[in-house]
Amino acid sequence: MKKPLGAKWQLDVVLVVAVKNEFIALLDWVAQLEKKLPQTIYRLENNQLGDAEIKFEILQPSGIVIRYHVYKLPHPSMGGDATTFIATKAIYTIKPFVICMIGICAGNPSETKLGDVIVASATVRTDFGKLEKPDDKAQSELLQVSTNHFNGLKFSHRVNTNIRRGIDGSIFRLGDLMSAIKEYNSLKSQRLKDISIKGHKVLLGIIASGNQIVKVKGAFEYLKNKIVGNVGDEDERILLGLEMEAHSLAYAASQAGNVGWLIVKGVADYADGKKNDTYHGIALSNAFDFIKWMLPQSLELGFGRVGLEKKALEKLLIVKEAYENGKIEEASAQINALYVQGLRSIETRKLMVKCLMRAGKYSEAEDTLNEYKKRRWFNDALTTELLAEIKWREGDNKSMEEVLAEFKGPDTSQLLYLKAMLLVFKDSAPQSPNDKVERLLKAEKLLAQAIEQSKSSPQPFYDVNHYFVCKLLDKSKRIKTKDLNASYKRALSTTSVNLNARRHRGLIYMYYLLLFVIADKEDEVIKFIKKYKDQDIVVALDNIDMIYKRIELVYADNIPNAEKYLLRLSKFIWSKRTYGNVIRPETRGRMEGHKKIR
């Protein structure tokens, strides 16, 4: 099995199409990708993430995942009204990085050829403004045009695309699109061998929109003289296309203010008396070919420029601090905000699930992880670690074993640790003492490997558990005293260093106490509790189950000693701030009983 691909960012993109043929073309594209590159695409189910007709994710070579939400305008509605409604709903529901529209349009016959592709540098409405009576000389000439609501209009209602505002951190810049268009045009003969029209170009210019289908000779000659252009900006002075939806989509995105927009249309006719459907397929195919080629690279370029990654990673440090200080609600809100922005780093996904677990939302955490498993790029060691941990905490050792067995990648230190704990706590039929010892010996070796793998950043959880296993082996006389003592000293050193570095993390305090309890050092337990009785820490109650379980195993033949230590730990915990819930009923009952003892 190949090593699972990784992904760090997931960018949401909304694609809007107007008519059935455009929607079918998108479905064909997805089907081709699923056939050719199944490992890089994942199609979401219809009930996931909003009401788009189809939703799918594509992993880019850079590691960025682009998640597409495809909307078709409701039949039979087309034009500006339906587009504004769909675009606005999608923007505020999905919160996309960019919203795009792809389809066909009429082209300016003096500037375009059938099959050319137009990228909107700006949009304009043709049915806004003032309708005036024409002068007598033009009366007969404009008579047929006036019936289409063009007569006497001067079109100044413009939306300048965000490619004109690159300096303020927008997604697309004019230079980016011009470079992409130039490169595409130079490569099109190699890229478009299956297209019947050769030599077509991708052009950048104005697209005009109105709520009527236009089939009037001379429409472009009339319209181009009525558009108020930007002086000096060639690409915003040339009218190239005419259709029904572009301006409404650009307007909705511009009003939202936090989303980029892109409109790509293939030239299918000239809006004249010869208008027909002959070139619809070719124009649409060319538009699709360009946007499939250009959009991912332009998104990644714009994404890098706006500095989202740097800002997100800075915020992530704040989230981690809030989490370790027990401010789970604050950490959860912040990590959700980063998640919406698209950050899917290992640290973000881990904190996302850990916040759910700390809040006692184990089912939601498990559902989130099972969704990750469906995507090859998120079905990694982290997903396996967290799923196995949930099953372990719930006491479902059989499912934990299945989760660990499914993963075929290399073992991380955390996976080695979890496999060791499974061997120690695994439910099974009664076994001989030798069988139990063999399991403990295997667990000790796995923990030794985990410690070795993490030696650049020693973790008290691995070292304390290594000593815990060694202590169980000592009861069977299967470990040398010097090795047992060496394990204790290493655990003591690692835990001390971590406690000094992470003063507010309650779990380290609990592991420090666990270490002294396992070593049966009651004086050290009393001294530690007294020293830190006023320390402001927060204890996650779902961590307490397995700590108590370890003490029960170590003192299985000395229940009074176990109860003595558990009482001290319970009182220490109840003197601190806590969050979450204890999972095992027996632990919860014991702690509640200890709470009543003065």
N, C-alpha and C positions, 0 to 999 in steps of 0.2 A: 504493500500500500504506500502511495506517495505521501510525503509529509504534508499535512493540511496547510493550505495557504493562510496567511495572516492578513488582517485588515485593521487599520487604525482609525479611519474616518469614513463616515457614511453620509453622503450628500443627497438630500431629497430634491428631485426635479419633477415639475409638473409638465406634462405634454398635453396640449389641447389640440384636437382635430375637429373639423366642422362636419364632415359628412362620412357616410358609410365606407366609401372606397378608401379614404384616408385611414380610417380605423382598421380596416382589413389589412392594409399595408403594414401597419404597426404589429398586428397579430402575426403576420408572416415573418417579420423581422425577429420577433421573440422565438417563434418556432424554429427558425434557422439557427439561432444562437443555441437553443436547447439541444439541437441535433449536433452541431459542430463543436461547441464548447460547453458541454454540460457542467463542467467543474467550475465555470466562472459565472453562471447565471442561476438565480433562484426566483421562482415565481411564487408570490404570496397568494394565500387563499382569499376568496372574495370577501370574507368577513373580517379581514385584517386591515387595520389602518385606514379608516375612511371609506368613502363610497366611490372611489375611482373604478372605472370599468375593469381595468387590469393594473396590477402592480407587480413589478419585477425588479430585481437587483442584479447589477453586473459588476464584477470585480475587475478593476483596471490593473494593468501591470504595475502601476505605482503603489498599489495597495489600497487606494481609495475605492470605496464601494459607491456607485451611483444608483440610487433607488428611484425608479421612474414610477410616477402615478399618471396613468393615462385617462383623460376625460374626453368624451365625445359630446358635442352639443346635442341637447335633447331633440329628437325628431318630432315634428318637422321644423323646429325652430333653428334658424341660422341667424347670422348677422350680429349686430352690436349688442342687443339686449341680452340674448342668451349667453354671449361671450362674457359680458361684464358680470353676470350672475355666477357663471361657472368659475371664472377666474378669481373673483373675490372670495367665493366659498373655499376654493382650493387653497388660496394663499393663507387664509386665516385658519383653516383646518390643518393643513399639512405643514405650514411654515417652511416653504421650500427655499432652497438656495437660489433657484432661478425658475421662472415659468416660461415655457416655450410654446410656440404655435407653428405647426407645420402643415402644409397643404399646397393648394394651387391658386393662381391668380391670373388676371389679365395683365399683359405686359405692354409697355409703351413701344409701339412698332418702330419708332425712330431710334430707340435705345436698346431694345432687346430682341432676341430671336426665340422662337418656340423651343421650349426645352431648357432655356436659361434658368438660373436660380437667382432669386432676389433675396438678399438679407436686408432687413429694414434698418436703416440708420436713423429714421424718424418716421412718425405716422401722422396722418392728417385726416380729418373728417370732411367728406364732401357735402354732407347734408346739414351742416351748421351754417349760421350766418344769416345774411339778409337776402331775400328774393326780391329783385327789382325788375321793373318793366324795361325791356331792352329798347334801344333807339330804333327808329323806323328803318334805317338802312340794314340793320342786322335782323329785322323782324322775321323775314322769310328764312334766312339762313339758320336762325336759332330756334325755329318753331318746333322741330322734332326733338331738339335737345331739351327745350323747356318742359316738355312732357315728362322728362326724367329728372326734373328738379335741379338741373344744373344752371338754369338761366339766370344770369346776373349775379352769381355768387362769387364772393371773394373769400378764399379759404385761409383763415389765419389761426384757426384753432389747432395748435400743434402740441405734440408731446415729444420733447427731445429725448432720445434714448439715453440710457445710462452709459453708453459708450462715450458720450460727450463729457462725462463727469468722472473720468478715471482718476483724477487727482484727489477725489474725496473718498477713495476706497471702494469704488464700485467693482462689479464683477468683470464686465467686458469693457475693453478700451478699443477705441477706433484703430489704434495701431495693431492691436492683437488680431482683430477681425480682418484688417487689410492684409496682414502677413499670412493669416490662415487662408484667405481667399486666393492670394497670389500663389501660395504653395500648392493648394488644391488644383487650381487651374493648370499649373505646370505638370501635375501628375495625373490629370483626369483621363488621358488616353490609356494609361496603364490600369487605372482603377475602374474604368467604366467600359470594359470590353463587351459587356452584355447589353449596352444601351444602343438603340438603333440610331439615335441622332448623335453624330460625332461633332466635336468642336464647340459644344455649348460652354458657356461661361457662368461663373458665379459673380454677381454684381452687388454693389452696396449702394443703396439710395432710398428715396422716400417711397413708402407704400400708402396709398390713399384708401380710405374705407367709407362705405355708405351702405345703407340698408336695402339697396336695390341691386339686382343683377343687371349689369349694363351691357347693352347690345346696340350701340349707337355709333355710327361712323363719325369720326372726328372727335370722339369723347376726350382722348388724351390731349389733342391739340388745344381744346378748350380748357381742360383742367390745368394743364401745366402753366398756363399764363395767369391762373388765379391763385396759385400757391405762393404764400409769403415765405421766401427762403431765408436762410441765414447768410449774410454777406460774407464771402470769403470761404465758406465751407461748401466745397463742391459736392460732397456726398449728401448734403442736406439742401441742395438746390435742384437736384434732378429727380423728377417724378418718374419712377420705373414701373410701379405696379398699382393695380386697382382691384380691390376685393371687398369683403363685407365685415371682417372681424378684427383685423390687426390693431386698429386704433383703440378699440374697446379693451383688448387685453393689455396693451401698453399703458393705457390710462389707469386700469385697475392696479397694475403693478406699481406704477409711479405714485399713485395715491397711498398705497400701503407703505412705501418708502423703505422697506427693508428686504426687497427681493429684486433680483435682476430679471431682465426679460430679453427674449430673443425670438424673432419672427423670421421664418424661412419659407419662401413660397416658390414653387416652380411655375414658369410661364406656360399656360395651357392655351391661350388665345389672345386676341388683341382688343376684345370688347367692342368689336365692330359687327357689321352685318353678316360676316362669315363665321361668327362665333359658333363652335360646336364642341363635341366631346372627343374629337379624334386624338388630341395630344395629351389628354388628361393623365393617362397611365405613365407616359414618358416623363412629363413634367413632375409628377408626384415621385416617381422613382429617382429622378435626379435630385430633388429636394431632400429625400430621405438619405440618399447616399452622402450628400454633403453634411447634413446635420449629424449623422452617425459618425462621420469621420472627424468633424470639427468640434462638436460639443464637449466630449470628454476632455480633450486636451485644453480647450479654452477654459473649461471649468477648473481644471487643476491649476492652470496658470493664474486665473483670477483668484482662486482660493488661496494660493500661496502669497499673492500680493496683499490681500486685505489683512493678513496677519492673524487670522482666526486661530491657527494652531498655537502660536506663541501666547496669545491672550488666554486660550483655553488651558494650556499647561500651567500658566501662572495661577489661574483660578483653581486648578486641580490641587495644588499645594494647600490652598486655603481649605478646600473640602476635606482633604486628608487630616488636616489639623483639627477641624471641627469633629470629624468622625472619631478620632482617637481621644478627643476630650469628652466624648459622650454626648455631643450635641447632634443627636441623630436626626431630628426633624430639620435642623438647619443644613446638615450635610446632605440629607435626602433631597431637599429643595434645590440646593446648588448643583448636585450631581444630575438631577433631572434636567436642569437648565442646560448643562453641558451636553447631555444626551440628546436633547432637542436640537442643539446646534450641530450634532453629528459626530461628536467625539466618541469613538468606539475602541479606544486603546485598552490594553489589558487592565491597566489600573482603573479606568473608568468603569468598565464592565464589572470588575471585581467589587468596586465600591457600590455600584448600583445594586448588585445582588446582596451584598453584605448589609446595606441599609435596610433592605426588605427583611432580611433574616433577623437583624437586631430589633426590628419593629414587630417581630412575630408573624410576618407575612410569608410563611414558608411555601405555601401553595403558589403564591404569585411569583416568588423567587424561582421555584421549580419550573413554572410555566415559561418564565423568561429564558431560563437555561435550555429548556427543550426546544424553544424557538431558535436559539443559537445553534443547536445541534443539527438543524435542518440545512444550515448554510455551511458549506465546506470550510469557508474562511474563518468562521467563528467556532467550528467544532474542534477546538484545540484543547491543550492540557488544562487551561484555566476553567473551561466549561466542565470538563470532567472532574476536576478538583472540587469545584463548588457543588456539583450534583452529588458527588460521593459524600461530601461533608454534610449536606442536608440529610441524606439517607442515614448517615452515621448518627447524627444528632437525634434523629427521629427513632433510632433503635432498629432500623430496618437494615440489618447487616446483609441479608440476602440480596436486596436491591443494590446496596453499596458495592457488593462483590461483582454484580453484573455490570454496573457502571464502569468500574475499574477495568474489568476484563474487555469491555468493548473498545477501549482506547488502545490504538496500535502504535502511537507515537512514542518517542523516547520518554523515559521517566524523569520528571522534575523532582526536586527535593520534596515538594509538597505531596506528590503522588507516592513517593517512597514512604513518607511519613504516614499517609493514609493507609497504604497497604500494610504497614507494620501494625497500625492500630486495629485493622481488621483481623489480623492474626491473633492479637491479644484478646479482643472483645467478641470475636466471631461466635455466634450461636451454633452449636452443633450437638450431635448425639454424644453421650458420655464417652470420653476417651481415656485411654490409659495415661498414667503420669508421664510416660515417655513421649507420647504423642503431644501432650501439652508443652513439654519441655522443648521438643523439636520446633513447635510453632514459635515459642519464645526465642529460640536461637535464631530462627529466620527473621523474626521481628527486630532483634538486636542488630543483625547485619544490615537490614534495610535502613534502620535509623542511623547507623554508622555511615552509610552511603549518603543519606540526606545531610548529615552534619558536614561531610566532606564536600558535597556539592555547594553548600551554603557558607563555606568557611570565609569567603570574602565579606559576608554580612551575617555573622552568627546569630541564630535564632534560639531564644531560650526554650521555646516549645519543643524543638528537636532534642536539645540537650537534657532537659528535665525528663522528657519521656524516655530517652535512652537510659537514664538512671533508674527510672521507674521499672523498665523491663529488666535491667540488671538486678534490681532488688528482688523481683519475682524469681529470677534465675538463682539468686543467692539462697532462696528458700529451699531450692532443690540441690544446692551445693554444686551448681554447674558453672560457676564463675569464680575466678580468683579474687581474693580480697583486694589485691593491689589494683585490679581492673575496676572493681566496684568503687574503690576510693577515687580512682582517677576520673571515673565518670561523674562522681559527685562534685569533685573540685571543678571540673570543666563546666558543669551545669551552674554551679554557684557563681563562677566568674562571668559567664555569659549573661546570666540573669541580672547580676549586679550592674554590669555595663549598660544593659538595656533599660534598667530601671532609672539609672541616672540620666539617660538620654531621653526617656519618654515618661516623664513624671506623672502625667495625667492618665496614662493608659491602665485601667483597672486590671486587665487580664494579666499583666506582668506581675502585679502585686499578688494575685491569686496563685500564679505559678511559683513565685518565691515561697509563699506559704506552703504550697504543695510539696516543694522540694524538702523543706524542713520536716513536714509531716511524714513523708515517705522515709526519710532518714531517722525518724523517731527522735527528733531533737526538740523536745517540748519547751526547753528553756529558750531556744531560738525563736520558736513560734510566739511565745509570750512576749519576748523582747521586741520582735518585729511588729506585733499588733500594737503594743504600747507606743513604739516609735512613730507609727503612722496612723494613730487613731484620729488625729485631726487633719490628716492629709485629704485635700479635696480631690477625690477620684470618682469615677463612674464605673460601675460594674455591670457588664452585660449578663443578665441572668441565664440566657441560653448557653453560656459557657460553663455554668456551674455543674450541670448534670454530669459531664464526663470527668470533671475534677473530683466530684464526690464518688463516682464509680471507680476511679483509680484508687482512692483511699480504701474503699470497701474491698477491693481485690488484694491490696497489700496487707490489710488486717483481717482477712477472711477468717483466720483462726484466732483472732483476738478482738471480738466485737466491742467490748468495753473501751479498748484503746481507740478503735475507730470512732465510736460515739463521742469520746472525749475531744478528739481533734475536730470532728464535724461540728460540734457545738461551738467551739472557738471560731471556726471559719464562718459559721452562720451569723454569729454575733458581729463579726468584723464586717461582713457583707451588709447587714442591716444598718450598720452605722454609716454607710456610704450611700451616695446617690445610685440608683439602679434604673435600668431600662430593659424592655423586653420581658420575656416570660421564661420561667423554668419549664422544660418540656416533660421530663419524667414525673409522673404523679407521686412516686415514692420520694423523690428529691424535694418536690414542692411541699409534701406533707411533713417531711422531716424539718425543713427550714421554717415552716409555720409553727411547728412545735417548739423549735429552738427559740423562736421569737418571743414566746410567752415565758421562757425561763429567765429569771433575773440573775 
